[in-house]
């Protein structure tokens, strides 16, 4: 009987701990994410959708812009999963590479910008919990996470670009470079 009682108490304790964590987030991370989303939408409205669309088309002419700058800005401005939608302005042959890079940006930037991928913040906070337990700031971790992500996400897009070209050649697929 003690085994059943201990299991039930432990099981409910898991939910108690989850509820306490959730309540602490409602007072800290949830308002921050909400305000960042409002800020991003206001910024997009101020810049104008037309200008953002033109910038995305401009990025298609350069791999650094297409797999480095555009995915980062798309993740920052639009969040996950809308960041993926900016790939529509790229030529077909670049879409797999853009997707690879932009999906990673929706993960590696969430430490600094939690509005990008709210679901991902739980993973980042789990990693950062050890640093917080030591009484240290998590900002250096978030910055390092983002900087490594910038490089690795670009490389993911670039490598995907090479593999896409190999598969296209292997499958006799020819796509025009036009949009």
Kinemage of the C-alpha trace (Angstrom):
@kinemage 1
@onewidth
@group {chain A} dominant
@subgroup {mainchain}
@vectorlist {calphas} color= white
{ca unk a 1} P 0.000 0.000 0.000
{ca unk a 2} L 2.872 2.387 0.797
{ca unk a 3} L 4.210 1.857 -2.699
{ca unk a 4} L 0.930 3.043 -4.264
{ca unk a 5} L 0.735 6.043 -1.934
{ca unk a 6} L 4.353 7.014 -2.604
{ca unk a 7} L 3.807 6.684 -6.339
{ca unk a 8} L 0.655 8.823 -6.202
{ca unk a 9} L 2.377 11.515 -4.103
{ca unk a 10} L 5.367 11.535 -6.413
{ca unk a 11} L 3.156 11.673 -9.478
{ca unk a 12} L 1.176 14.634 -8.115
{ca unk a 13} L 4.428 16.250 -6.933
{ca unk a 14} L 5.562 16.313 -10.540
{ca unk a 15} L 2.507 18.388 -11.445
{ca unk a 16} L 2.967 20.613 -8.397
{ca unk a 17} L 6.516 21.377 -9.510
{ca unk a 18} L 5.302 22.022 -13.056
{ca unk a 19} L 2.588 24.351 -11.786
{ca unk a 20} L 5.090 26.313 -9.676
{ca unk a 21} L 7.365 26.700 -12.691
{ca unk a 22} L 4.443 27.803 -14.856
{ca unk a 23} L 3.360 30.408 -12.301
{ca unk a 24} L 6.901 31.790 -12.138
{ca unk a 25} L 6.940 32.071 -15.955
{ca unk a 26} L 3.612 33.919 -15.985
{ca unk a 27} L 5.321 36.609 -13.912
{ca unk a 28} L 8.514 36.737 -15.974
{ca unk a 29} L 8.888 35.151 -19.430
{ca unk a 30} L 5.274 35.237 -20.664
{ca unk a 31} L 4.912 39.061 -20.476
{ca unk a 32} L 8.345 39.459 -22.097
{ca unk a 33} L 7.399 37.198 -25.001
{ca unk a 34} L 4.079 38.982 -25.421
{ca unk a 35} L 5.724 42.414 -25.513
{ca unk a 36} L 8.390 41.219 -27.960
{ca unk a 37} L 5.666 39.926 -30.283
{ca unk a 38} L 3.832 43.262 -30.102
{ca unk a 39} L 7.108 45.108 -30.780
{ca unk a 40} L 7.944 42.911 -33.794
{ca unk a 41} L 4.488 43.367 -35.306
{ca unk a 42} L 4.696 47.134 -34.788
{ca unk a 43} L 8.165 47.216 -36.375
{ca unk a 44} L 6.966 45.257 -39.402
{ca unk a 45} L 4.011 47.640 -39.734
{ca unk a 46} L 6.343 50.671 -39.539
{ca unk a 47} L 8.828 49.288 -42.075
{ca unk a 48} L 6.054 48.126 -44.362
{ca unk a 49} L 5.350 44.729 -45.819
{ca unk a 50} L 6.408 45.857 -49.310
{ca unk a 51} L 9.888 46.852 -48.126
{ca unk a 52} L 10.329 43.599 -46.266
{ca unk a 53} L 9.306 41.644 -49.372
{ca unk a 54} L 11.750 43.624 -51.556
{ca unk a 55} L 14.566 42.957 -49.080
{ca unk a 56} L 13.872 39.230 -49.194
{ca unk a 57} L 14.096 39.253 -53.005
{ca unk a 58} L 17.382 41.177 -52.796
{ca unk a 59} L 18.808 38.503 -50.506
{ca unk a 60} L 18.311 35.801 -53.121
{ca unk a 61} L 21.317 37.095 -55.073
{ca unk a 62} L 23.887 36.269 -52.381
{ca unk a 63} L 24.349 33.096 -50.307
{ca unk a 64} L 25.477 35.036 -47.218
{ca unk a 65} L 22.331 37.142 -47.350
{ca unk a 66} L 20.103 34.196 -48.300
{ca unk a 67} L 21.337 31.752 -45.640
{ca unk a 68} L 22.768 34.113 -43.022
{ca unk a 69} L 21.017 37.466 -42.898
{ca unk a 70} L 17.526 36.697 -44.245
{ca unk a 71} L 16.877 33.676 -41.984
{ca unk a 72} L 18.107 35.558 -38.902
{ca unk a 73} L 16.001 38.624 -39.629
{ca unk a 74} L 13.000 36.488 -40.580
{ca unk a 75} L 13.215 34.547 -37.329
{ca unk a 76} L 13.651 37.764 -35.356
{ca unk a 77} L 10.835 39.653 -37.070
{ca unk a 78} L 8.340 36.893 -37.782
{ca unk a 79} L 9.114 34.121 -35.304
{ca unk a 80} L 8.545 30.445 -35.787
{ca unk a 81} L 6.960 29.186 -38.068
{ca unk a 82} L 6.348 32.396 -40.069
{ca unk a 83} L 10.111 32.853 -40.616
{ca unk a 84} L 9.908 29.982 -43.082
{ca unk a 85} L 7.489 31.930 -45.265
{ca unk a 86} L 10.204 34.343 -46.426
{ca unk a 87} L 11.685 31.502 -48.443
{ca unk a 88} L 8.914 32.038 -50.989
{ca unk a 89} L 10.914 34.936 -52.425
{ca unk a 90} L 13.919 32.745 -53.200
{ca unk a 91} L 14.440 30.650 -56.333
{ca unk a 92} L 13.242 27.045 -56.015
{ca unk a 93} L 16.776 25.696 -55.853
{ca unk a 94} L 17.494 27.833 -52.754
{ca unk a 95} L 14.366 26.924 -50.775
{ca unk a 96} L 15.693 23.740 -49.131
{ca unk a 97} L 18.807 25.608 -47.981
{ca unk a 98} L 16.823 28.557 -46.699
{ca unk a 99} L 14.550 26.176 -44.817
{ca unk a 100} L 17.535 24.429 -43.207
{ca unk a 101} L 19.056 27.702 -42.056
{ca unk a 102} L 15.866 29.419 -40.938
{ca unk a 103} L 14.576 26.479 -38.897
{ca unk a 104} L 17.840 26.433 -36.964
{ca unk a 105} L 17.616 30.189 -36.385
{ca unk a 106} L 14.250 29.598 -34.742
{ca unk a 107} L 16.107 27.525 -32.139
{ca unk a 108} L 19.520 29.034 -31.539
{ca unk a 109} L 18.278 32.605 -31.140
{ca unk a 110} L 15.597 31.848 -28.569
{ca unk a 111} L 17.892 32.493 -25.614
{ca unk a 112} L 18.313 36.143 -26.566
{ca unk a 113} L 14.965 36.567 -28.273
{ca unk a 114} L 12.399 34.261 -26.652
{ca unk a 115} L 9.580 35.531 -28.893
{ca unk a 116} L 11.102 33.700 -31.874
{ca unk a 117} L 10.096 30.249 -30.693
{ca unk a 118} L 8.196 30.231 -27.450
{ca unk a 119} L 8.191 26.436 -27.270
{ca unk a 120} L 11.973 26.367 -27.583
{ca unk a 121} L 12.451 28.615 -24.558
{ca unk a 122} L 11.734 25.638 -22.305
{ca unk a 123} L 14.771 23.824 -23.666
{ca unk a 124} L 16.985 26.894 -23.349
{ca unk a 125} L 15.779 27.536 -19.798
{ca unk a 126} L 16.572 23.953 -18.900
{ca unk a 127} L 20.143 24.484 -20.057
{ca unk a 128} L 20.374 27.907 -18.419
{ca unk a 129} L 18.999 26.616 -15.107
{ca unk a 130} L 22.427 25.320 -14.095
{ca unk a 131} L 23.942 28.754 -14.622
{ca unk a 132} L 21.091 30.431 -12.741
{ca unk a 133} L 21.539 27.992 -9.868
{ca unk a 134} L 25.111 29.229 -9.535
{ca unk a 135} L 23.809 32.792 -9.314
{ca unk a 136} L 25.328 33.754 -12.658
{ca unk a 137} L 23.741 35.705 -15.497
{ca unk a 138} L 22.351 33.675 -18.404
{ca unk a 139} L 22.966 36.498 -20.901
{ca unk a 140} L 26.535 35.380 -21.801
{ca unk a 141} L 25.176 31.888 -22.498
{ca unk a 142} L 22.400 33.307 -24.672
{ca unk a 143} L 24.876 35.444 -26.628
{ca unk a 144} L 27.251 32.505 -27.172
{ca unk a 145} L 24.343 30.281 -28.171
{ca unk a 146} L 23.239 32.876 -30.710
{ca unk a 147} L 26.740 33.589 -32.114
{ca unk a 148} L 27.532 29.912 -32.609
{ca unk a 149} L 24.064 29.557 -34.117
{ca unk a 150} L 24.673 32.357 -36.612
{ca unk a 151} L 27.703 30.559 -38.010
{ca unk a 152} L 26.319 27.028 -37.844
{ca unk a 153} L 22.921 28.001 -39.271
{ca unk a 154} L 24.596 29.678 -42.245
{ca unk a 155} L 26.738 26.582 -42.766
{ca unk a 156} L 23.627 24.382 -42.608
{ca unk a 157} L 22.071 26.426 -45.400
{ca unk a 158} L 25.246 26.444 -47.455
{ca unk a 159} L 25.853 22.693 -47.099
{ca unk a 160} L 22.213 22.050 -47.993
{ca unk a 161} L 22.762 24.236 -51.065
{ca unk a 162} L 25.609 21.968 -52.182
{ca unk a 163} L 23.677 18.773 -51.506
{ca unk a 164} L 20.606 20.150 -53.286
{ca unk a 165} L 22.742 20.821 -56.375
{ca unk a 166} L 24.115 17.265 -56.250
{ca unk a 167} L 20.630 15.750 -55.986
{ca unk a 168} L 19.306 18.009 -58.752
{ca unk a 169} L 22.135 16.904 -61.039
{ca unk a 170} L 21.631 13.267 -60.088
{ca unk a 171} L 17.890 13.487 -60.771
{ca unk a 172} L 18.307 15.562 -63.955
{ca unk a 173} L 16.366 18.472 -62.499
{ca unk a 174} L 17.002 21.886 -63.968
{ca unk a 175} L 15.569 24.938 -62.305
{ca unk a 176} L 15.970 28.435 -63.558
{ca unk a 177} L 17.722 30.887 -61.271
{ca unk a 178} L 14.902 33.348 -61.705
{ca unk a 179} L 12.286 33.939 -59.058
